[in-house]
Amino acid sequence: MAAGQPQVLVFDVNETLSDLAPLRGRFGDVGAPGHLLPTWFTGVPRDGFALTAAGGYADFASLAHDGPRTLLSRLENPPADGEAAARHILDGFSRLDARPDVPDGIRKLSDAGYRLTAMTNGSAAQTEQLLDRAGVLHCFETLSDVGGPCCWKPAPVAYRHAVERAGVRPGQAMPVAVHLWDIDGVRRAGLHGAWLRRGTPACTRGRRPRPAAARRTCGSSRTRRPPRGTVTHRPADPDRGHRRPW
């Protein structure tokens, strides 16, 4: 590990490490279209963010339970037992697998000398099950969730909680996530962050992405973004104030 690099990587879990695609089948099991998955899942962190902003808190399972019941009740032919259908969908979280690239990537980072931890808006217990199925649980020192600080990421205190549990200074830790809102929160907390880009177009106009050679960072004609699949190291920059880092 080169001097000046972070010692601890703090991984987000939902969608960064876990593959949510099988949950589409859970919707199908109860007679609902699979495309409801992103509608439902997007609403869960939205409600968590709102509660945190208002000074309240509810855990992931509590918020996630309400969404399916509401969506399923609006179907033309809703399930006869909406409560059981919602539980069936939520039970899928405890059976999710890691994304295919995760086990090998985690082992390489561990072998390179990085200390690995995780911080999720979901459940640390389910994170443990996920990593155990992937065969990489032993690579992680600590698994944290927002039940500790009782506030959801991207609130700064959530990231600081994970860093404190790792026993390092903020400058020695770097959260890794697939969500841009997560990286924005990391920066506002005064930390470095790595944006893991999975299939994200660099910048699009209309419906079709521009050719690779013409891609630029949105809002800039000078800075190119890295190729897909790379981890982008985004250092903290307190002078940027409220502007978003992309």
C-alpha positions in Angstrom: 0.0 0.0 0.0 1.5 3.4 -1.0 2.1 6.1 1.5 -0.9 8.5 1.8 -3.4 6.0 0.7 -6.4 5.2 3.0 -5.9 2.3 5.4 -9.6 1.4 5.8 -12.2 1.0 3.1 -15.8 1.4 4.2 -18.2 -0.3 1.8 -21.8 0.5 1.2 -23.8 -2.7 0.9 -27.2 -2.4 -0.9 -26.4 -2.4 -4.7 -22.7 -1.8 -4.0 -22.0 -5.3 -2.8 -25.4 -7.0 -3.1 -27.3 -7.9 -6.2 -31.0 -6.9 -5.9 -32.1 -8.4 -9.2 -33.6 -11.6 -7.6 -36.1 -9.5 -5.8 -37.9 -8.9 -9.1 -38.8 -12.6 -8.9 -40.3 -12.0 -5.5 -42.7 -9.5 -6.9 -43.6 -12.0 -9.6 -44.3 -14.6 -7.0 -47.1 -12.5 -5.6 -48.6 -11.6 -8.9 -46.9 -8.2 -9.3 -44.7 -7.0 -12.2 -40.9 -7.1 -11.5 -40.5 -3.5 -12.7 -42.0 -2.4 -9.4 -38.7 -3.2 -7.7 -36.9 0.1 -8.4 -40.0 2.1 -7.6 -40.2 0.4 -4.2 -36.5 0.3 -3.4 -36.0 4.0 -4.3 -38.7 5.0 -1.9 -37.1 3.3 1.1 -34.0 5.5 1.3 -36.1 8.5 0.4 -38.2 7.9 3.5 -35.1 7.2 5.6 -33.5 10.4 4.4 -36.6 12.4 5.2 -36.8 11.0 8.7 -33.2 11.8 9.3 -33.6 15.4 8.0 -36.6 15.8 10.4 -34.7 14.5 13.3 -36.5 11.1 13.4 -35.4 7.5 12.8 -36.8 4.2 11.6 -34.9 1.1 10.6 -34.7 -0.2 7.1 -37.0 -3.2 7.7 -39.8 -0.9 9.1 -39.7 1.5 6.1 -39.3 -1.2 3.5 -42.3 -3.1 4.8 -44.7 -0.3 4.0 -43.8 0.2 0.4 -44.8 -3.2 -1.0 -48.2 -3.2 0.7 -49.0 0.2 -0.9 -47.8 -0.7 -4.3 -49.5 -4.1 -4.3 -52.8 -2.6 -3.1 -52.9 -0.4 -6.3 -52.6 -3.4 -8.7 -55.6 -4.3 -10.8 -55.6 -7.7 -9.1 -53.9 -7.2 -5.7 -52.9 -10.2 -3.6 -55.6 -11.5 -1.4 -53.2 -11.2 1.6 -51.2 -8.1 1.1 -49.4 -8.4 4.4 -48.1 -11.9 3.5 -47.1 -10.7 0.0 -45.1 -7.8 1.5 -43.3 -10.2 3.9 -42.5 -12.6 1.1 -40.8 -9.7 -0.8 -38.9 -8.5 2.2 -37.7 -12.0 3.1 -35.8 -11.9 -0.2 -33.2 -9.5 1.4 -31.9 -12.2 3.7 -31.3 -14.5 0.7 -29.5 -12.0 -1.7 -26.1 -12.9 -3.1 -23.2 -10.6 -3.7 -22.6 -9.2 -7.2 -20.4 -11.5 -9.2 -17.3 -9.2 -9.1 -17.4 -8.7 -5.3 -15.7 -11.8 -3.9 -12.6 -11.6 -6.1 -12.4 -7.8 -5.7 -12.7 -8.0 -1.9 -10.0 -10.7 -1.7 -7.6 -8.6 -3.8 -8.1 -5.5 -1.7 -7.6 -7.5 1.5 -4.4 -9.1 0.1 -3.2 -5.6 -0.9 -3.2 -4.6 2.8 -6.5 -2.7 3.0 -8.6 -3.0 6.2 -12.2 -3.6 5.1 -15.4 -2.6 6.9 -19.0 -2.0 5.8 -21.6 0.6 6.7 -25.2 0.1 5.4 -28.6 1.8 5.6 -29.9 -1.7 5.9 -29.0 -4.4 8.4 -25.6 -5.4 9.7 -27.0 -8.9 10.3 -28.0 -9.3 6.7 -24.7 -7.9 5.6 -23.0 -10.6 7.6 -25.1 -13.3 5.9 -24.4 -11.8 2.4 -20.6 -11.7 2.9 -20.6 -15.2 4.5 -22.4 -16.6 1.4 -19.8 -14.9 -0.8 -17.0 -16.4 1.2 -15.4 -13.1 2.2 -16.8 -12.4 5.6 -13.4 -13.1 7.1 -12.0 -10.1 5.1 -14.1 -7.6 7.0 -13.2 -6.2 10.5 -16.5 -4.5 11.4 -20.0 -4.4 10.0 -22.1 -1.3 10.9 -25.5 -0.1 10.1 -27.4 3.1 10.7 -29.0 1.7 13.9 -25.9 2.7 15.7 -26.1 6.5 15.1 -29.9 6.3 14.5 -29.6 8.3 11.3 -29.3 7.3 7.7 -26.5 8.0 5.3 -25.8 10.6 3.9 -25.9 12.3 7.2 -22.3 13.0 8.2 -22.7 11.4 11.6 -23.4 8.0 10.0 -20.1 8.0 8.2 -18.2 9.2 11.3 -19.8 6.3 13.2 -18.3 3.8 10.8 -14.9 5.5 10.9 -14.9 5.6 14.7 -15.7 1.9 14.9 -12.7 1.2 12.7 -10.5 3.1 15.2 -8.9 5.4 12.6 -8.8 9.1 11.8 -11.2 10.4 9.1 -8.3 10.9 6.7 -7.3 7.2 7.0 -10.7 5.9 5.9 -12.4 6.0 2.5 -16.1 5.0 1.9 -16.8 3.1 -1.3 -20.3 3.2 -2.9 -22.2 2.9 -6.2 -24.6 5.8 -5.3 -23.6 9.4 -6.1 -25.7 10.6 -3.2 -23.5 8.5 -0.9 -20.3 10.0 -2.3 -21.8 13.5 -1.9 -22.5 12.7 1.7 -19.0 11.4 2.2 -17.5 14.6 0.9 -19.8 16.7 3.1 -18.6 14.7 6.1 -15.0 15.7 5.3 -13.9 12.3 4.0 -12.5 10.9 0.8 -14.8 8.7 -1.3 -14.6 6.2 -4.1 -17.5 6.1 -6.5 -17.9 2.6 -7.9 -19.4 3.0 -11.4 -21.3 0.0 -12.6 -22.8 0.5 -16.1 -23.3 4.2 -15.5 -23.2 6.4 -18.7 -20.6 9.1 -18.3 -22.9 11.7 -19.7 -25.9 11.5 -22.0 -27.8 13.8 -24.2 -31.3 12.8 -25.1 -31.7 9.0 -25.0 -28.5 7.8 -26.5 -25.0 8.1 -24.9 -22.5 10.0 -26.9 -19.6 8.1 -28.4 -16.9 7.3 -25.8 -14.4 9.6 -27.3 -16.8 12.6 -26.9 -17.8 11.9 -23.3 -17.1 14.6 -20.8 -17.9 15.2 -17.2 -21.3 16.8 -17.1 -20.9 20.6 -16.9 -17.3 20.6 -18.0 -15.7 20.6 -21.4 -12.2 19.8 -20.1 -12.4 16.9 -17.7 -13.0 13.4 -18.9 -14.5 10.7 -16.6 -12.7 7.4 -16.3 -13.9 4.3 -18.1 -16.8 2.3 -16.9 -16.1 -0.2 -14.1 -13.4 1.9 -12.5 -13.3 3.2 -8.9 -13.1 7.0 -8.9 -11.2 8.5 -6.0 -12.9 11.7 -5.0 -10.9 13.7 -2.4 -12.7 16.0 0.0 -12.8 19.6 -1.1 -14.3 21.9 1.5 -14.1 24.9 -0.9 -16.8 23.5 -3.1 -19.4 24.3 -0.5 -22.9 23.2 -1.5 -22.1 22.2 -5.1 -22.4 18.6 -6.0 -19.2 16.7 -6.8 -20.1 15.5 -10.3 
